[in-house]
Amino acid sequence: MAQLIADRRDIEFVLHEQLQLDYLSKYEEFEEFDKKTINLILSEARNLAIKEMLPTLKVSDEEGCRLEKGEVKVPECFHKVYKLFREGEWIAMYDDPEWGGQGMPMTLSLAVNSYFYGANFPFMMAIILVHGAAKLIEHYGTDAQKNLFLEKMYSGQWGGSMLLTESEAGSDVGALTTKAVKNDDGTYSITGNKIFISSGDSDLTENIIHPVLARIEGAPEGTAGISLFIVPKIWVNEDGTLGEPNDIVCTGLEEKMGLHGSPTCSMALGSKGMCKGVLLGQENKGMRAMFVMMNEARLDVGLQGLGCASTSFMNALNYAKERVQGKPLLASAKDAPAVPIIQHPDVKRMLLTMKSYTEGMRSLLYFIAFCEDRIHLSNDADEKSMYQGYIDLLIPVAKGYVTDRAFEMCAHGVQIYGGYGYTKEYLQEQLLRDSKITQIYEGTNGIQAMDLLGRKLHLGKGEVFKGLISKIKEIIETAKAHKVLNDLSQEMQKTILKLEKTIGHIGAMSRSDKALTAFAHAYSFLDVTGDVVMAWMLLWRANIAVEKLENGTKRKDTDFYTGQIRSAQFFINSVLPVSRGKMDVILSSDDAAIQISENSFGGL
């Protein structure tokens, strides 16, 4: 049967064969999540995604959101889907059962969400934001705040958002101007304006709980003086009942390139001088709280990109198998019949590009979640530190590199459809539009590159990056033992050696008087690091595939495992030589981007 949003066999391969997730069931905390249970959960998620969510994707894009008399109306079709989400308890999958969570491994919840994002990314924006807001309260809230908010947020009875961005601040959060003044009753009066607030208002829920960044009157300038507040749309009384509407309103909806089903709001707080909030965590520690949640948020954005790319790939693959056009390239007979376009070399090239990147991205994102699970279960401080190091280092790749490549894969998906891909008749153009935002929010991908170079490269005085490279080298050594992978392992070996040289060069340059030149090459450094990580994931997959083939397997699985080897072969032989060329550019330390004056760009 044709796959529609993600290849189920591939998801199960990563979970059961690459990461061996069911091993976690040996721990008491995850004992109920054996292989059978994991597959049942995946089946339920897939059914919901395909039967209920996917049919609303195009409809919601066409209908969009409306602001009527100060209230935001989401596409009507979302209401049924949201009801099903609440009934299935899909919002808080890996969260504490004490607060209504399912307590499943984070890796499994990520796999489930990859189905959901592939089916309807705009709808999922409402889900993921209430989860993130609740997670902040779970981490930093008082017992009273947890009891007041968490169960109703994790159950989806109440929604959530994040109010960070302001028009004059943008990515420079420390420049925000939203103010908080403490009241005699311990609450704070909040005044200010926020923009680009996803699901800032919605008619899906009876209330929305907004975490809001603001500066308490008299606090220091910059990020050191920012605090975090809980600001409900409707005030919540101490007994949990709803009180009066709070003075926080949506003043406008953004007309966006994509994500038309997701409301992106401009929000006014305290325009009548009556917006109340309560402090979440400590005064002037708001940014610290946000940074703790940043890894999870950026991993989710990478998953959003993967969801779009995976669906685009599945659509393109199905279309290429069915679309008959053109004779075989080497057909000798003039009357040779036309063939499905998947038989044309250039179409196969694009499909294999989409296949290899999608598989590599899936493995990377699931691996990061798996590291989170290992930290959660481990009692060994060194082991926890190792896995946390992998997460911190790989997050810029998961958010920045993955979403860049995901957008490109969606573009390939349009291209395979030809002229039809450029029309609204098919989903391909919407997936391309929707995926673009993933390169921009939660820190633009340029910021991810700066983070990788400026902070993550030097974690543990460079030992974290060295540890990751050692892990990659283990996979290379395993591949050398397989004759069919020996050439690929040699190609990987060359690339790793050059990456180590590149790391030493750009790392030293970033801490010298040529630091600006180093950061002009930061994006290229993110690219080459991402390429090597993708190759690592694909070679790891190929190692497993070769072992399975050597031990004998069913015909259907033979095709799948052979496909894993071809993905690794294609990526390592086609992409890594280009990556080494990019490393040459970094090593050259060309400073044209720094030396050019503003006037020399033209436009005078």
C-alpha positions as CSV (number, residue, x, y, z in Angstrom):
1,M,0.0,0.0,0.0
2,A,1.3,3.4,-0.9
3,Q,2.6,5.5,2.1
4,L,1.2,9.0,2.3
5,I,3.0,10.9,5.0
6,A,5.9,8.8,6.2
7,D,7.3,5.4,5.4
8,R,6.1,3.2,8.3
9,R,8.8,0.6,7.7
10,D,11.5,3.2,8.0
11,I,10.1,4.6,11.2
12,E,10.0,1.1,12.7
13,F,13.5,0.5,11.4
14,V,14.9,3.5,13.2
15,L,13.1,2.7,16.5
16,H,13.6,-1.0,16.6
17,E,16.7,-1.8,14.6
18,Q,18.9,1.3,14.8
19,L,18.1,2.7,18.3
20,Q,16.6,-0.6,19.7
21,L,14.0,1.5,21.6
22,D,12.2,-1.5,23.1
23,Y,15.4,-2.1,25.1
24,L,14.1,0.7,27.4
25,S,11.2,-1.5,28.5
26,K,13.8,-3.3,30.7
27,Y,13.7,-0.2,32.9
28,E,10.8,-0.1,35.4
29,E,9.8,3.4,34.2
30,F,9.2,2.2,30.6
31,E,8.4,-1.4,31.2
32,E,5.0,-1.3,29.5
33,F,6.6,0.1,26.2
34,D,7.7,-3.1,24.6
35,K,7.9,-3.6,20.8
36,K,4.3,-4.7,20.6
37,T,3.0,-1.7,22.5
38,I,5.2,0.7,20.6
39,N,3.8,-0.6,17.3
40,L,0.3,-0.4,18.5
41,I,0.8,3.3,19.5
42,L,2.4,4.0,16.1
43,S,-0.6,2.4,14.3
44,E,-3.1,4.5,16.2
45,A,-1.2,7.6,15.5
46,R,-0.8,6.8,11.8
47,N,-4.6,6.1,11.5
48,L,-5.4,9.4,13.1
49,A,-2.9,11.2,11.0
50,I,-4.1,9.7,7.7
51,K,-7.8,9.4,8.2
52,E,-8.5,12.6,10.1
53,M,-5.7,15.1,9.9
54,L,-4.4,14.8,6.4
55,P,-7.8,15.5,4.8
56,T,-7.9,18.8,6.6
57,L,-4.5,20.0,5.4
58,K,-5.6,21.5,2.1
59,V,-9.0,22.6,3.4
60,S,-7.5,24.5,6.3
61,D,-5.0,26.2,4.0
62,E,-7.8,27.5,1.8
63,E,-10.1,28.5,4.6
64,G,-7.4,30.1,6.8
65,C,-8.1,32.0,10.1
66,R,-10.3,35.0,10.8
67,L,-10.4,37.7,13.3
68,E,-14.0,38.5,14.1
69,K,-14.9,41.0,16.9
70,G,-11.7,40.5,18.7
71,E,-11.9,36.7,18.5
72,V,-9.8,34.4,16.4
73,K,-11.6,31.7,14.4
74,V,-9.4,28.8,13.2
75,P,-10.5,26.6,10.3
76,E,-13.8,24.8,11.2
77,C,-12.3,21.4,10.3
78,F,-9.8,21.7,13.1
79,H,-12.4,21.4,15.9
80,K,-13.1,17.7,15.2
81,V,-9.4,16.9,14.9
82,Y,-8.7,18.7,18.2
83,K,-11.5,16.8,19.9
84,L,-10.0,13.5,18.7
85,F,-6.6,14.7,20.0
86,R,-7.9,15.3,23.4
87,E,-9.8,12.0,23.5
88,G,-6.6,10.2,22.5
89,E,-4.5,12.1,25.0
90,W,-1.9,12.8,22.4
91,I,-0.8,16.2,23.7
92,A,1.3,15.1,26.7
93,M,2.8,11.8,25.5
94,Y,6.1,11.7,27.3
95,D,5.1,13.8,30.3
96,D,4.6,12.9,34.0
97,P,1.4,10.8,34.6
98,E,1.0,12.9,37.8
99,W,-0.2,15.7,35.6
100,G,-2.0,13.7,33.0
101,G,0.9,12.7,30.8
102,Q,1.4,9.3,29.2
103,G,4.9,8.7,30.5
104,M,6.2,7.2,27.3
105,P,9.8,7.5,26.0
106,M,10.5,10.8,24.3
107,T,11.8,8.9,21.3
108,L,8.4,7.3,20.8
109,S,6.5,10.5,21.2
110,L,8.8,12.1,18.5
111,A,8.0,9.2,16.1
112,V,4.3,9.8,16.7
113,N,4.6,13.5,16.2
114,S,6.5,12.9,12.9
115,Y,3.3,11.3,11.6
116,F,1.2,14.2,12.9
117,Y,3.5,16.9,11.5
118,G,3.5,15.2,8.2
119,A,-0.3,15.1,8.1
120,N,-1.0,18.6,9.3
121,F,1.8,20.9,10.5
122,P,-0.4,24.0,10.8
123,F,-2.8,22.2,13.1
124,M,0.0,20.9,15.2
125,M,1.2,24.4,16.0
126,A,-1.7,24.7,18.6
127,I,-0.7,21.4,20.2
128,I,3.0,21.9,20.5
129,L,2.6,25.4,22.0
130,V,0.3,24.4,24.8
131,H,2.7,21.6,25.6
132,G,5.7,23.9,25.7
133,A,3.9,26.4,27.9
134,A,2.8,23.6,30.3
135,K,6.4,22.3,30.3
136,L,7.6,25.7,31.5
137,I,5.1,25.7,34.4
138,E,6.1,22.1,35.2
139,H,9.8,23.1,35.4
140,Y,9.5,26.5,37.1
141,G,6.1,26.8,38.6
142,T,5.1,26.6,42.3
143,D,3.1,23.7,43.5
144,A,0.0,25.9,43.4
145,Q,0.7,26.9,39.8
146,K,1.2,23.3,38.7
147,N,-2.0,22.3,40.4
148,L,-3.9,25.2,38.8
149,F,-2.7,24.8,35.2
150,L,-1.0,21.6,34.3
151,E,-3.7,19.0,34.0
152,K,-6.0,21.3,32.0
153,M,-3.2,22.3,29.7
154,Y,-1.8,18.7,29.1
155,S,-5.4,17.5,28.5
156,G,-6.0,20.2,26.0
157,Q,-8.9,21.8,27.9
158,W,-6.9,24.9,27.9
159,G,-4.5,26.1,25.2
160,G,-1.1,27.8,25.4
161,S,1.3,30.0,23.5
162,M,4.6,31.8,23.9
163,L,4.8,35.6,24.0
164,L,8.4,36.5,23.3
165,T,8.8,38.5,20.1
166,E,8.4,42.3,19.8
167,S,8.6,44.4,16.7
168,E,11.7,46.4,17.8
169,A,13.5,43.5,19.4
170,G,13.1,40.5,17.0
171,S,15.9,38.0,17.7
172,D,17.5,40.5,20.1
173,V,15.1,39.5,22.9
174,G,17.0,41.6,25.4
175,A,15.7,44.7,23.7
176,L,12.1,44.0,24.6
177,T,10.0,46.8,26.2
178,T,7.1,44.9,27.7
179,K,6.9,46.0,31.4
180,A,5.7,44.4,34.6
181,V,4.8,46.3,37.7
182,K,4.2,44.4,41.0
183,N,0.8,44.8,42.6
184,D,0.0,44.7,46.4
185,D,-1.6,41.2,46.0
186,G,1.6,39.7,44.5
187,T,0.3,39.8,40.9
188,Y,1.9,42.0,38.2
189,S,0.4,44.5,35.8
190,I,1.7,43.8,32.4
191,T,1.8,46.3,29.5
192,G,3.3,45.9,26.0
193,N,2.9,44.5,22.5
194,K,4.0,41.2,21.0
195,I,4.1,40.1,17.4
196,F,4.4,36.8,15.5
197,I,2.6,34.9,18.3
198,S,1.6,31.5,17.0
199,S,-1.9,30.5,18.3
200,G,-1.9,33.7,20.4
201,D,-5.7,33.4,20.2
202,S,-8.0,30.6,19.1
203,D,-11.5,29.3,19.5
204,L,-10.3,25.7,20.0
205,T,-10.2,26.1,23.8
206,E,-12.1,27.9,26.5
207,N,-8.9,29.5,27.8
208,I,-5.3,30.1,26.7
209,I,-2.3,30.3,29.1
210,H,0.4,32.7,27.9
211,P,4.0,32.6,29.2
212,V,5.1,36.2,28.7
213,L,8.6,37.7,28.8
214,A,8.6,41.2,30.3
215,R,10.9,43.4,32.4
216,I,10.0,44.2,35.9
217,E,10.1,47.9,36.7
218,G,13.6,48.8,37.7
219,A,15.2,45.6,36.5
220,P,18.6,45.7,34.6
221,E,18.6,46.3,30.8
222,G,19.3,43.4,28.4
223,T,18.6,39.8,28.9
224,A,19.8,40.0,32.6
225,G,16.6,41.9,33.5
226,I,14.0,39.7,31.8
227,S,11.4,37.8,33.8
228,L,8.8,35.2,32.8
229,F,5.1,35.5,33.7
230,I,1.9,33.4,33.4
231,V,-0.8,35.6,31.8
232,P,-4.1,33.7,31.2
233,K,-6.5,34.9,28.5
234,I,-9.2,34.5,31.2
235,W,-8.1,34.9,34.7
236,V,-8.0,31.6,36.7
237,N,-9.2,31.8,40.3
238,E,-7.4,30.0,43.1
239,D,-10.0,27.2,43.0
240,G,-9.4,26.6,39.3
241,T,-12.6,28.2,38.1
242,L,-12.5,30.9,35.4
243,G,-12.8,34.5,36.3
244,E,-13.0,37.7,34.3
245,P,-11.4,38.1,30.8
246,N,-7.8,39.4,31.1
247,D,-6.7,42.5,29.3
248,I,-4.8,40.6,26.6
249,V,-6.2,40.6,23.1
250,C,-5.3,39.8,19.5
251,T,-5.2,43.0,17.5
252,G,-4.4,41.4,14.1
253,L,-3.5,38.3,12.1
254,E,-0.5,38.0,9.9
255,E,-1.0,37.2,6.2
256,K,1.7,34.6,5.8
257,M,3.3,32.7,3.0
258,G,2.3,29.4,4.5
259,L,0.7,27.9,7.7
260,H,-2.6,29.6,6.8
261,G,-4.5,27.3,9.2
262,S,-2.4,28.4,12.1
263,P,-3.2,31.9,13.5
264,T,-0.2,34.2,13.9
265,C,-1.2,37.0,16.1
266,S,-0.3,40.5,17.1
267,M,-1.1,40.8,20.8
268,A,-1.7,43.8,23.0
269,L,-1.3,43.5,26.8
270,G,-2.7,46.0,29.2
271,S,-4.1,48.4,26.6
272,K,-6.8,49.2,29.3
273,G,-4.3,49.0,32.1
274,M,-5.9,45.8,33.4
275,C,-3.6,42.9,32.2
276,K,-2.6,40.7,35.2
277,G,0.0,38.0,35.4
278,V,1.9,36.0,38.0
279,L,5.7,35.5,38.1
280,L,6.9,32.1,36.8
281,G,10.2,31.2,38.4
282,Q,12.5,33.8,39.8
283,E,12.7,37.5,39.0
284,N,15.2,38.4,36.2
285,K,15.6,34.7,35.3
286,G,13.2,34.5,32.5
287,M,15.7,34.0,29.7
288,R,17.4,31.1,31.7
289,A,14.0,29.4,31.8
290,M,13.5,29.9,28.1
291,F,16.9,28.5,27.3
292,V,16.2,25.4,29.2
293,M,13.2,24.8,26.9
294,M,15.1,25.8,23.8
295,N,16.5,22.4,23.0
296,E,13.0,20.9,23.0
297,A,11.6,23.7,20.9
298,R,14.3,23.6,18.3
299,L,14.1,19.8,18.1
300,D,10.4,20.2,17.4
301,V,11.1,22.6,14.6
302,G,13.4,20.1,13.0
303,L,10.6,17.6,13.3
304,Q,8.3,20.0,11.6
305,G,10.7,20.3,8.7
306,L,11.0,16.5,8.5
307,G,7.2,16.2,8.5
308,C,6.9,18.4,5.4
309,A,9.8,16.8,3.6
310,S,8.6,13.3,4.3
311,T,5.1,13.9,3.1
312,S,6.5,15.7,0.0
313,F,8.7,12.7,-0.7
314,M,5.9,10.2,-0.3
315,N,3.7,12.2,-2.6
316,A,6.5,12.5,-5.2
317,L,7.3,8.8,-5.0
318,N,3.7,7.8,-5.5
319,Y,3.3,10.3,-8.4
320,A,6.5,9.2,-10.1
321,K,5.3,5.6,-10.1
322,E,1.9,6.5,-11.6
323,R,2.7,9.4,-14.0
324,V,3.4,7.9,-17.4
325,Q,5.4,10.3,-19.6
326,G,8.2,9.9,-22.1
327,K,9.8,6.8,-23.6
328,P,12.8,5.0,-21.9
329,L,15.9,7.0,-22.5
330,L,17.7,4.2,-24.4
331,A,14.6,2.8,-26.2
332,S,15.5,1.8,-29.7
333,A,12.1,1.3,-31.1
334,K,10.2,4.3,-32.3
335,D,6.9,2.9,-31.1
336,A,8.3,2.0,-27.6
337,P,5.6,2.7,-25.0
338,A,5.8,5.6,-22.5
339,V,7.0,4.7,-19.0
340,P,6.4,6.0,-15.5
341,I,8.6,8.9,-14.9
342,I,10.4,7.1,-12.0
343,Q,12.2,5.2,-14.7
344,H,13.9,8.4,-15.9
345,P,17.4,8.9,-14.5
346,D,17.0,12.5,-13.4
347,V,13.7,11.7,-11.6
348,K,15.4,8.8,-9.8
349,R,18.2,11.1,-8.8
350,M,15.8,13.6,-7.2
351,L,13.9,10.8,-5.5
352,L,17.0,9.3,-4.1
353,T,18.1,12.7,-2.9
354,M,14.8,13.0,-1.1
355,K,15.0,9.5,0.3
356,S,18.5,9.7,1.7
357,Y,18.0,13.1,3.3
358,T,14.6,12.2,4.8
359,E,16.0,8.9,6.2
360,G,19.1,10.7,7.6
361,M,17.1,13.5,9.2
362,R,14.7,11.0,10.8
363,S,17.5,9.0,12.4
364,L,19.2,12.2,13.7
365,L,16.1,13.6,15.3
366,Y,15.1,10.3,16.9
367,F,18.7,9.8,18.1
368,I,18.6,13.2,19.9
369,A,15.3,12.2,21.6
370,F,16.9,8.8,22.5
371,C,19.7,10.7,24.2
372,E,17.1,12.5,26.3
373,D,15.6,9.1,27.3
374,R,19.0,7.8,28.3
375,I,19.6,10.8,30.4
376,H,16.2,10.4,32.1
377,L,17.0,6.7,33.0
378,S,20.7,6.9,33.8
379,N,22.1,7.2,37.4
380,D,25.6,7.7,36.1
381,A,26.8,11.4,36.1
382,D,29.4,10.8,33.3
383,E,26.8,9.0,31.1
384,K,24.3,11.8,31.6
385,S,26.9,14.4,30.7
386,M,27.9,12.5,27.6
387,Y,24.4,12.3,26.3
388,Q,23.6,15.9,27.2
389,G,26.7,16.9,25.3
390,Y,25.5,15.1,22.2
391,I,22.1,16.8,22.5
392,D,23.6,20.3,23.0
393,L,26.0,19.9,20.1
394,L,23.4,18.4,17.7
395,I,20.5,20.8,18.3
396,P,21.8,23.5,15.9
397,V,22.1,20.8,13.3
398,A,18.6,19.4,14.1
399,K,17.1,22.8,13.8
400,G,19.3,24.6,11.3
401,Y,20.7,22.0,8.9
402,V,17.6,19.8,8.9
403,T,15.1,22.6,8.1
404,D,17.4,23.9,5.3
405,R,17.5,20.5,3.7
406,A,13.8,19.9,4.4
407,F,12.9,23.0,2.4
408,E,15.1,21.8,-0.4
409,M,13.5,18.4,-0.3
410,C,10.0,20.0,-0.6
411,A,11.4,21.9,-3.6
412,H,12.4,18.7,-5.2
413,G,8.9,17.4,-4.5
414,V,7.4,20.3,-6.5
415,Q,10.0,19.7,-9.3
416,I,9.1,16.0,-9.7
417,Y,5.4,16.9,-10.3
418,G,6.5,19.4,-13.0
419,G,4.0,22.0,-13.8
420,Y,1.4,20.3,-11.6
421,G,3.6,20.8,-8.6
422,Y,3.4,24.5,-9.0
423,T,-0.4,24.5,-8.9
424,K,-2.7,24.4,-5.9
425,E,-4.3,21.2,-7.2
426,Y,-1.7,19.2,-5.4
427,L,-0.2,19.5,-1.9
428,Q,3.4,19.9,-3.0
429,E,3.4,23.7,-3.2
430,Q,1.7,24.0,0.2
431,L,4.3,21.8,1.8
432,L,7.0,24.0,0.3
433,R,5.3,27.2,1.6
434,D,4.5,25.7,5.1
435,S,8.1,24.4,5.6
436,K,9.8,27.8,5.0
437,I,9.0,29.1,8.4
438,T,11.0,26.3,10.0
439,Q,14.2,28.0,8.7
440,I,13.2,31.3,10.4
441,Y,11.5,30.9,13.8
442,E,13.0,29.6,17.1
443,G,16.2,31.4,16.0
444,T,16.9,31.8,12.3
445,N,19.3,29.3,10.8
446,G,22.0,31.9,10.7
447,I,21.7,32.1,14.5
448,Q,21.9,28.3,14.7
449,A,25.2,28.5,12.7
450,M,26.5,31.1,15.1
451,D,25.5,29.0,18.1
452,L,27.3,25.9,16.7
453,L,30.5,27.9,16.1
454,G,30.4,30.3,19.0
455,R,29.2,28.0,21.8
456,K,28.8,24.4,20.9
457,L,32.1,23.9,19.2
458,H,33.9,24.9,22.4
459,L,31.7,22.8,24.8
460,G,33.9,21.1,27.4
461,K,36.9,22.9,25.8
462,G,36.2,21.1,22.6
463,E,35.9,17.6,24.1
464,V,32.2,17.2,23.3
465,F,32.8,17.6,19.6
466,K,35.7,15.2,19.9
467,G,33.5,12.7,21.6
468,L,30.9,12.9,18.8
469,I,33.6,12.4,16.1
470,S,34.8,9.3,18.0
471,K,31.3,8.0,17.9
472,I,31.1,8.5,14.2
473,K,34.5,6.8,13.8
474,E,33.1,3.7,15.5
475,I,30.5,3.4,12.8
476,I,33.2,3.9,10.2
477,E,35.2,1.0,11.7
478,T,32.2,-1.2,11.7
479,A,31.6,-0.5,8.0
480,K,35.1,-1.4,7.1
481,A,34.3,-5.0,8.2
482,H,31.7,-5.2,5.4
483,K,33.2,-5.6,2.0
484,V,30.2,-3.9,0.3
485,L,30.7,-0.8,2.6
486,N,34.5,-0.6,2.5
487,D,34.7,2.1,-0.1
488,L,32.1,4.2,1.6
489,S,34.0,3.9,4.9
490,Q,37.1,5.1,3.2
491,E,35.2,8.1,1.8
492,M,33.9,8.8,5.3
493,Q,37.3,8.5,6.8
494,K,38.7,11.2,4.4
495,T,35.9,13.5,5.2
496,I,36.2,13.1,9.0
497,L,39.9,13.9,8.9
498,K,39.2,17.0,6.9
499,L,36.4,18.0,9.3
500,E,38.8,17.7,12.2
501,K,41.2,20.0,10.4
502,T,38.4,22.4,9.6
503,I,37.2,22.4,13.3
504,G,40.7,23.3,14.5
505,H,41.0,26.1,12.0
506,I,37.7,27.8,12.4
507,G,37.6,27.2,16.1
508,A,40.9,29.0,16.5
509,M,39.9,31.8,14.1
510,S,36.7,32.4,16.0
511,R,38.7,33.3,19.1
512,S,41.2,35.5,17.3
513,D,41.3,38.9,15.7
514,K,39.7,37.3,12.7
515,A,36.6,36.3,14.6
516,L,34.3,38.2,12.1
517,T,35.7,36.2,9.2
518,A,35.1,33.0,11.1
519,F,31.5,33.9,11.7
520,A,31.2,34.8,8.0
521,H,31.9,31.1,7.4
522,A,29.7,29.8,10.2
523,Y,26.9,28.8,7.9
524,S,29.2,26.8,5.8
525,F,30.5,25.2,9.0
526,L,26.9,24.2,9.9
527,D,26.5,22.8,6.5
528,V,29.5,20.6,6.5
529,T,28.9,19.4,10.1
530,G,25.3,18.5,9.1
531,D,26.6,16.6,6.0
532,V,28.9,14.5,8.1
533,V,26.2,13.8,10.7
534,M,23.8,12.8,7.9
535,A,26.5,10.5,6.4
536,W,27.1,9.0,9.9
537,M,23.4,8.2,10.3
538,L,23.1,6.7,6.8
539,L,26.3,4.6,7.2
540,W,25.0,3.4,10.6
541,R,21.8,2.3,8.8
542,A,23.7,0.6,6.0
543,N,25.7,-1.4,8.6
544,I,22.5,-2.8,10.0
545,A,21.1,-3.4,6.5
546,V,24.2,-5.4,5.4
547,E,24.1,-7.6,8.6
548,K,20.4,-8.3,8.0
549,L,21.0,-9.2,4.3
550,E,23.9,-11.5,5.3
551,N,21.7,-13.3,7.7
552,G,18.9,-13.7,5.1
553,T,15.6,-12.0,5.1
554,K,12.2,-11.8,3.3
555,R,12.0,-10.4,-0.2
556,K,10.2,-7.2,0.9
557,D,12.8,-6.6,3.5
558,T,15.5,-7.3,1.0
559,D,14.4,-4.4,-1.1
560,F,14.2,-2.2,2.0
561,Y,17.6,-3.1,3.3
562,T,19.2,-2.7,-0.2
563,G,17.6,0.7,-0.3
564,Q,19.4,1.6,2.9
565,I,22.7,0.7,1.3
566,R,21.9,2.8,-1.8
567,S,20.9,5.8,0.3
568,A,24.3,5.7,2.0
569,Q,26.1,5.1,-1.2
570,F,24.4,8.0,-3.0
571,F,24.9,10.4,-0.1
572,I,28.5,9.6,0.7
573,N,29.7,9.5,-2.9
574,S,27.6,12.5,-4.1
575,V,27.4,14.9,-1.2
576,L,30.6,14.4,0.9
577,P,33.0,15.4,-2.0
578,V,31.1,18.7,-2.2
579,S,31.3,18.9,1.6
580,R,35.1,18.7,1.5
581,G,35.0,21.4,-1.1
582,K,33.1,23.6,1.4
583,M,35.7,22.8,4.0
584,D,38.4,24.1,1.6
585,V,36.4,27.4,1.4
586,I,36.4,27.6,5.2
587,L,40.1,26.8,5.4
588,S,40.9,29.5,2.9
589,S,39.5,32.1,5.4
590,D,38.3,34.3,2.6
591,D,37.1,37.6,4.1
592,A,35.3,39.3,1.2
593,A,32.0,39.2,3.2
594,I,33.7,41.2,6.0
595,Q,35.8,43.5,3.8
596,I,33.0,44.7,1.5
597,S,31.6,48.1,2.6
598,E,27.9,48.7,2.9
599,N,28.0,51.2,0.0
600,S,29.7,48.6,-2.2
601,F,26.5,46.5,-2.3
602,G,25.0,49.0,-4.6
603,G,21.5,50.6,-4.5
604,L,22.9,54.1,-4.2
